[in-house]
Amino acid sequence: MTPFGMDATDGVFLKQKASQMKTVIVAKAEGIEIYGAGDFTIEISGSIPNFGEDWVEQSMEFFEEQASLIVDALQTHLPGGTLDAVLRELCKRKACLFRVPIGGKP
């Protein structure tokens, strides 16, 4: 049982280290089905391609496309509260980037 009185099959994943997880199950949005809030799977199994001479531009384009696909899926299928918490958690984990000037003087 989780702190919410539900087990993992009810839509709340068990707290484990991410490196040990193969599948994470979370609650989906209970929106109107015509908007696509049904079950959805994000598979993380591909590899980063080898970029050519214009590797900076190619890699930026690749990562932007990957991010857009993930954000579209999350925004369409997660409840708003979960999406807000994901954004907060990502910002907390990358907070050091906001404290260090990148590419210029502070």
URWOSUL-V671280 format. One record per run of one state. SS is the DSSP state (alpha for helix, beta for strand, coil for the rest). FROM is the first residue (numbers start at 1). TO is the last residue. If there is no record, write none. Layout:
SS	FROM	TO
SS	FROM	TO
This chain:
coil	1	7
alpha	8	10
coil	11	17
alpha	18	20
coil	21	32
alpha	33	35
coil	36	54
alpha	55	77
coil	78	79
alpha	80	93
coil	94	95
alpha	96	99
coil	100	106
